[in-house]
Amino acid sequence: MKTDIPASMRVIEITQPGAPDVLRPTTRPTPEPGPGEVLIAVEAAGVNRPDVMQRQGIVCTATRNLRHSRSGNSGPCGRDW
């Protein structure tokens, strides 16, 4: 298990609904896992139809990050685990 967790992470943000040029790479603080959660160190991510629909503004979600398809390694767990 990877234990050296960086303070920040890279994300692709949807700045507004639209074409692919609304996607912007940015940096965010690495979140701490809460109760019943686990932090995943993402090694690869893909874009699928729900991500495209979110970017186009067809599907509304609480986050502006693409996040449906990913693969990685388990990191720290929240307290309940």
Backbone torsions as a table, in degrees:
resi	resn	phi	psi	omega
1	MET	NA	135.9	179.3
2	LYS	-77.4	127.0	-176.5
3	THR	-113.3	-15.3	-179.9
4	ASP	-88.3	89.8	-175.5
5	ILE	-87.1	124.4	178.6
6	PRO	-69.6	156.0	-179.7
7	ALA	-72.6	-23.3	-179.6
8	SER	-133.9	164.3	179.7
9	MET	-137.1	154.8	176.3
10	ARG	-90.5	137.6	177.0
11	VAL	-136.5	159.4	171.1
12	ILE	-105.0	117.5	-176.2
13	GLU	-101.2	141.7	172.5
14	ILE	-91.5	111.2	-175.1
15	THR	-76.4	-28.0	178.0
16	GLN	-170.8	161.3	176.7
17	PRO	-61.8	142.6	177.5
18	GLY	158.5	-156.9	-178.6
19	ALA	-73.7	173.3	-178.8
20	PRO	-55.7	-22.7	-178.7
21	ASP	-71.9	-3.1	174.6
22	VAL	-83.1	-6.0	178.7
23	LEU	-81.9	132.1	-177.9
24	ARG	-133.6	128.1	172.3
25	PRO	-71.6	138.7	178.9
26	THR	-150.6	175.0	-180.0
27	THR	-118.4	139.6	177.8
28	ARG	-131.8	158.2	173.7
29	PRO	-64.2	140.6	175.8
30	THR	-69.2	126.3	-177.9
31	PRO	-74.3	154.1	172.2
32	GLU	-90.0	132.9	178.0
33	PRO	-67.3	135.5	177.6
34	GLY	-91.6	-175.6	179.2
35	PRO	-56.2	130.0	179.2
36	GLY	75.9	10.3	-179.6
37	GLU	-114.5	159.8	174.8
38	VAL	-134.3	142.3	177.9
39	LEU	-89.2	131.2	-179.8
40	ILE	-110.7	127.4	172.6
41	ALA	-84.8	102.6	-174.1
42	VAL	-73.7	127.1	177.8
43	GLU	-100.4	-29.1	-179.9
44	ALA	-150.5	146.4	178.2
45	ALA	-140.5	148.7	178.7
46	GLY	-125.6	165.9	177.2
47	VAL	-112.0	128.2	179.8
48	ASN	-122.8	-177.1	-175.3
49	ARG	-57.7	-44.2	177.1
50	PRO	-60.1	-34.3	176.7
51	ASP	-65.3	-42.5	179.2
52	VAL	-63.4	-43.7	179.5
53	MET	-63.8	-36.9	176.7
54	GLN	-64.6	-45.4	179.1
55	ARG	-61.2	-38.4	-179.0
56	GLN	-76.0	-10.7	-179.9
57	GLY	87.4	9.2	179.2
58	ILE	-75.7	-38.3	179.2
59	VAL	-111.3	127.2	179.5
60	CYS	-98.7	129.4	176.5
61	THR	-129.4	167.8	-178.5
62	ALA	-75.4	-16.2	-177.7
63	THR	-116.0	157.8	176.9
64	ARG	-105.7	17.4	179.5
65	ASN	-105.7	145.2	171.6
66	LEU	-77.0	133.9	-171.7
67	ARG	-155.7	15.2	-172.0
68	HIS	-82.2	-37.5	-175.9
69	SER	-120.4	116.5	179.4
70	ARG	-154.5	160.8	178.7
71	SER	-142.6	141.9	-179.1
72	GLY	-175.2	-159.9	-176.8
73	ASN	-115.3	143.8	177.8
74	SER	-66.1	142.1	175.8
75	GLY	-118.5	-146.0	-178.5
76	PRO	-66.0	151.9	178.3
77	CYS	-108.1	155.5	174.0
78	GLY	-70.8	173.2	-172.5
79	ARG	-59.3	-35.2	-176.3
80	ASP	-73.3	-9.4	-178.2
81	TRP	-95.5	NA	NA
